[in-house]
Structures are given as structure tokens and as C-alpha cells.
């Protein structure tokens, strides 16, 4: 199978740009990243379907036809990406409504456990018979 | 006539819930109608899945080509013993969780909810899971995943509170990454073989250059490992699951990761037989088991402990798949069925604890064994089952996998056996910790007014409300109120008990069940009948 080099380069650039955006904190940028990745992958399906030919409709022409199956898959993927992006944008808007930013926040509970570890504190559920410092100290400063 | 109808039965578990979704949306403003439709549709799904399992066990894999297109270019659905068994389990679990959420009674019209979305979305989730279990081609599997993911996005952010938006965002981003990986895998598979049909792939992949085949195998493994929450791709799960409403978390924990495990098992046995990935899978299994359970021990919230044990126990299934002998595969299948029921039951019980006490934080719970002995029993039995205490089904499933591992005899397999036993003991420790803190220890050791960080629901267990912070004082009022009018609502407790009964029936009927799993494993290790079923009627 001979592949189209230009198309492959397009796939590479779109996906690389998308991955860079996905690594951001802001949900809107992440979503734009996924749109880029999605478009890159749809182009990948064009690479996969082999050399372009005539429209895949029987009885129109005798020339070799394009492979219709990857096109059907790309079409499905486009629809799915559309729906997911719409939902993601709604979610980003909701996050902005609630917190004034659409940055993905850290997990509070993870943070608590990490802080306990840093201070070398036992878990609040560790039964050492000495409850004087728990759990107030562990929660201190975390009620953001 | 009857025969044609029965042949099309494979379609029912996918098409029925979608039909139900349409009906639910049409009756969007009649809560009672929505409830009735959902119950009828899911009951029919259970019946269809049971019939499918019976027929698949008796007559071999059942298949259906959607729209009459031949299998190699169209979509075909196949139910062999393995698919049908998981389908039946998932339908039963979904039905129980549906009854539970109806019992919770607050899913219909919350504040600011013009149209009830819970039931339609729940049915779509069911359709997606069924489609993934039945799909006989890679792209339809992708579509099944997307359908269940899209509905799970809605369910995990239900009500749009701050905590849920935060955890939902993580879940959605991870899901999108795995979807992108899945698309790349599909494209690569199609480029290498010219088909996405499982049966044709099973014939063509052995003819490929082994390096190309290995690349495809690893791509698919990574994709499904994200969905199944296999370490090191598991960090998203304990972050995102616990904040959702109790029934949602329960059904996610029971089903969604298992769909990933199903996909791994299906592709490993059908497309990539042999042990090219065995070492990798064994290491992944060991690390998933051990690191997952160590995470569970560090947590101080029931739902989070359960989420980490969920990750940990995915390792057991992976262990069975990695060994790949018929015994180990049978053990893995039994373990999947066992784990779906147990994990869902435990999350439903956690929901009851939250409903009863207003929190699942272990620092604030206590004395439940005295105040709610029934609830304590409902927690204790599945918890011991999860830890694998004889004679429960968890013990039997683990035993089969461990025997498979020991029979394999390689040092790494023995290391995995040791890791599995250690994980079981640590699971017991984690469960004992919940038991001691929440059920045995008397209430009220800590001072009042401690802000509790993770309490998305208010005391009523509201699906839509919840300030995100509850205090001891609030909780104590709700406690006294609770002890007066008090009891667990029967409508929530009954579905939990019913699911617990299903779980226990796995123990009571372990003999026939395990024989069925063995037959399913035999079928998986010899894909001829599967290929025949897909391509035979092309």
C-alpha cells in the first residue's frame, strides 16, 4: 500500500498540536485540543483507506473506487466528537459559572492525604489511641 | 417464525433500552410513566439476556447481522456464553440499581431541571454496555464504548454541583484520551488487515508480520486498560467516581470498568492468542492489585476506599487473563461476574449509609451496628465476599485464578499468586477498617464543627442539592431526626438486598456457575465456533 505522505504529515501536526493543548489546565483549551486530535484522526482514516478513487457508488464508473468503510467510520467519529465537544463546552461553562474559571481543580481528598504524608501525620483513621490532634489539624487550611 | 424471532433476540438488549429512551423522553414530564417504562424495558432486557444465555449455552454462539448486511462489511452482533453471561449479569445489576434510584425518589425533578434526564440516560448507558458486550467488530465496540461514555458523562455530572463538575471534568478528559487511542487502534488495525470484524481479524492477524501484530495488540491493550483502570492508567477512577450520586457510582463501579476487562479478555483470546503480552500483563496485574489496595488503606471515606478496592481487584481479572489457561480464564470470568455484583452491592450500601447518616466519611461515622443492625449486615456480607473469605464466591473465584497461576509455574506467576494473596488480606484489612470505624466504634469521638471536605450530598442524600460541606452539628441534628423516624426506606433497602441475594446465589450455585464459566472459557480458547457464527451466515 502506498501512503499519502502529505496526509500523514497533516495527521502528525494536528495530533501533536492537539496533545499540547490537552496538557493545559483550562477545559476550553483541552476541548480545542481534542477537536484537533479528532480531525487529525479523521485524516488518519483517509490515509488508512488507501489511494483515493472514484465515488464508491456501484454502476457509475468502471474506475477503481475509494474504500467506503473508513469513510463511514470517520463520519461516525465526527458525529461522536461533535456531541462530546458540545457537552464539554457546556461543562466548561458550568465550571466557569461556579468557580469563575474553567481550570481543572485538584482533588481535595488527594491533597489532604498528601499533606498528611508531608507532615508525617498518621491517617485520621489510624487508631493510635491518641485523638488529640486529629482531625482538626489535618484539615486545617484546606477548606478552600 | 419463532425461530426467526429468536435469532433476532441478540438485537433486543441493544434496541430495547434505546426504544425505552425515546419513550422516556416522549413522556418527559410524567415521572410515573418514565419509571414504569424503565422498569418494563430493563425487565425485558433481563429476560432477553437470560434466553440468550440459555440458547448460547445449548446451541452455540447466537449471531445477527444488523440490516441484513454481510458480516464483513456490516455490523454483526454475537452472543457466545461469555457475552451472554456478562449481559445477563449487567442487566440484573442495572435493574436493581434502577429500583434503588427509584426508591431514593429524588431523581426526577430537582431544582432547575426542566426535563428529567436520569431515566433516559440510564437506559442509554444500558444500551451502550449491551452493545459493547455483543459487538462482533472493533468499530461497533468503539461505538458501544462511546454510547456508554456519553451517557456516563451526563450521569456523573448530574445536578452540576461544583464537586461533580470537577470530578466529571477529569473523567471526561480521560475518556476522550482513551477514545482517541481507540480510534488510532481501529485505524491501525484496518490499515494492517483491511477489516474490523473480529472473526476475520482472528483469521488474518496470525498472517501478519509478528511485530505489526504486537503493535496492534499493545495499542488495543493500552486503550482498554484506560477503560478498565489498570495501573498505571487507573489514577482517574478514585478521583471521579465517589462524588456522583450513589446509584450512579454503583452502576459505574459494577459495569464500566468490566466492559474494559471484557474487551481485553475478548481481544486477547480471540485476536491475539498466545503469550506475547503475558509478562507485561502479569506485571500490570501485580502492580494493579498491590498499589490499588495500598491506596484503599490510606483513604478515610467509604466510597473512596471502595473505589480503590475496585481498581485493585481489576488486577485479579487481569491475572487470570494473563495466565490464559482454560482454568484461569474460567476463574477470571467467574471473578468478573462475582465482582460486578459485589462491588455494586457495596456501593449501594455506601449510599444507604450516606442516606442514614449524611456522610460516608469514616472520621464522622460510628455506632451504625447498634443503630442500624440490618444495614451493618448488608455491609458485612458483601465486604467479606469482596475480601474472599470462604465460603463466598469471591473465595472460589480467587481460588480458581490462583490455581491457574500456580499451575503455570513460572516465577512471575508465583509472584502474582503471592501478590494476590497479600491483596486479599489487605482487602480484608480495608473492609475491617470500614467496619470498625463506621459500624462498631461508638459515635462522636471528635469535636463538633469540623469541616468535612468531601460530602457532596446533604443529609437527605439529595441528588441535586448539597452544599459540599457538612458539619458535625448539622449531622447530629440529622442523626437525632433519623433515629426517630428512622429506618432505612424499604424502597432503597429492598433492591440492595435483592442484589445481595443475587450475589449470594453465586455462592450457592457456584458449582453450575463455575461449570458454565469453564464451558465459556473452552469456547473462548477455541474461536472456531465464534468465527463460524459470525461468518457462517454471511
Interface residues (C-beta under 8 A of the other chain):
Chain A: X1 X22 X27 X30 X34 X37 X38 X41 X44 X45 X47 X48 X69 X70 X73 X76 X77 X80 X83 X84 X87 X88 X91 X94 X95 X98 X99 X104 X105 X107 X108 X109 X110 X112 X113 X123 X124 X125 X127 X131 X134 X135 X136 X139 X142 X143
Chain B: X73 X139 X143 X146 X150 X153 X154 X157 X160 X161 X162 X165 X166 X167 X168 X169 X170 X172 X173 X176 X177 X179 X180 X183 X184 X186 X187 X188 X190 X191 X196 X239 X298 X299 X300 X301 X304 X362 X363 X433 X436 X437 X445 X446 X447 X450 X451 X453 X454 X469
